[in-house]
Amino acid sequence: MTGPTGLDGLLSGEIAPGLHVWRSAIPVDLVRVEAEAAGWGFAVVALDPAPSEVHGSAKADALTAFKAALDLPAYVGANLDALWDGLREIAEPLLVLWEGWELLAEADPHAFRSLVRLLTRRAQQGGFSVLLRGDGPASDLPDLG
């Protein structure tokens, strides 16, 4: 007998909320439909592979992308403490699809680990999961398939 797997297991609650590496090529629109059908909100964080001309660092780009994708309040600044404040205000279950995560992981491994710790902390409170879509550097994050 095997346990639940993949996106369905996560959305049904059979797999605990958290951060998961996910290698699926399911189109974003279909992921959104599945998430919303299961009662979850949905957001896409997409990091641009082009170097930032605006923010100047991969970390700042990632924080800005999360703030925009999650539609966080204007007072949320571009630092981890401010992002945490915004994440704590998310009330509904939310599935975040993070595309381009490997860009931050490769450009600034320390910032990546810090952001993963913060997102994991929020996920541990329930109703919040992040799928890191695609391949990237080896990590100890669970693989959702």
C-alpha positions in Angstrom: 0.0 0.0 0.0 1.4 3.4 -0.9 0.6 6.8 0.5 -0.7 9.9 -1.3 1.5 11.4 -3.9 1.9 14.6 -5.8 -0.3 17.7 -6.0 -3.5 15.8 -5.1 -2.1 14.6 -1.9 -0.9 18.0 -0.9 -4.2 19.7 -1.7 -6.3 17.1 0.0 -4.2 17.4 3.2 -2.8 13.9 3.0 0.6 15.4 2.6 1.5 18.0 5.1 1.8 21.6 4.0 5.4 22.7 3.4 7.9 23.4 0.8 8.4 20.7 -1.9 10.5 20.4 -5.0 8.1 19.6 -7.9 9.2 18.6 -11.3 5.8 18.5 -13.0 5.2 20.3 -16.3 1.5 20.7 -15.7 0.5 24.1 -17.1 0.1 26.9 -14.5 -3.6 27.3 -15.4 -4.4 23.7 -14.6 -2.5 23.9 -11.3 -4.6 27.0 -10.5 -7.8 25.1 -11.3 -6.8 22.1 -9.1 -5.8 24.4 -6.2 -9.0 26.4 -6.4 -11.2 23.3 -6.7 -9.6 22.1 -3.5 -10.4 25.3 -1.7 -6.9 26.8 -1.9 -5.8 30.2 -3.1 -3.1 30.2 -5.8 -0.1 32.4 -6.6 2.8 32.1 -9.0 6.2 33.6 -8.1 8.4 33.7 -11.2 12.0 34.8 -11.1 13.4 36.3 -14.2 16.6 34.7 -15.4 17.9 38.1 -16.6 20.0 40.0 -14.1 18.1 42.7 -12.2 18.6 46.2 -13.3 16.2 47.5 -10.8 16.9 45.7 -7.5 20.5 44.7 -8.1 20.5 41.3 -6.4 18.9 37.9 -6.7 17.6 38.2 -3.1 15.9 41.5 -3.7 14.4 40.2 -6.9 13.0 37.2 -5.1 11.6 39.2 -2.2 10.0 41.7 -4.7 8.5 38.8 -6.7 7.0 37.2 -3.6 5.5 40.5 -2.5 4.0 41.1 -5.9 2.7 37.5 -6.4 1.1 37.3 -3.0 -0.4 40.8 -3.3 1.1 41.8 0.0 0.3 45.2 1.5 2.4 48.3 0.5 4.1 48.4 3.9 5.8 45.1 3.3 9.4 46.0 2.3 12.1 44.0 0.5 13.5 42.2 3.5 12.8 38.9 5.2 11.3 40.5 8.3 8.8 42.5 6.3 8.0 39.4 4.2 7.3 37.5 7.3 4.9 40.2 8.5 3.0 39.9 5.2 3.0 36.1 5.2 1.4 36.0 8.7 -1.6 37.9 7.4 -2.5 35.3 4.8 -5.6 33.7 6.2 -6.8 31.3 3.5 -5.0 28.2 2.4 -2.5 29.3 -0.2 -0.5 27.3 -2.7 2.5 29.1 -4.2 4.1 27.9 -7.4 7.7 29.2 -7.3 9.3 29.1 -10.8 12.9 30.0 -11.2 13.8 29.2 -7.6 17.1 27.7 -8.8 18.2 31.2 -9.9 18.3 32.4 -6.3 19.6 29.1 -5.0 22.6 29.3 -7.4 23.2 33.1 -7.3 22.9 33.5 -3.5 22.7 30.2 -1.6 22.6 31.9 1.8 19.7 34.1 0.8 17.9 31.1 -0.7 18.3 29.1 2.6 17.1 32.1 4.6 14.0 32.5 2.4 13.3 28.7 2.5 13.5 28.8 6.3 11.1 31.7 6.5 8.6 30.0 4.1 8.9 26.7 6.0 8.2 28.5 9.2 5.0 29.9 7.7 4.0 26.5 6.2 4.4 24.9 9.6 1.5 27.1 10.8 -0.7 25.4 8.2 -2.6 26.4 5.1 0.5 27.4 3.2 2.6 25.4 0.8 5.2 26.3 -1.8 6.1 24.2 -4.8 9.6 24.9 -6.1 9.0 23.8 -9.7 11.8 22.4 -11.8 15.4 21.3 -11.2 17.9 23.1 -9.2 20.8 22.5 -6.8 20.4 19.6 -4.4 18.4 20.4 -1.4 16.9 18.6 1.6 13.4 19.7 0.6 10.9 16.8 0.0 10.3 15.9 -3.6 6.7 16.0 -4.6 7.5 14.3 -7.9 
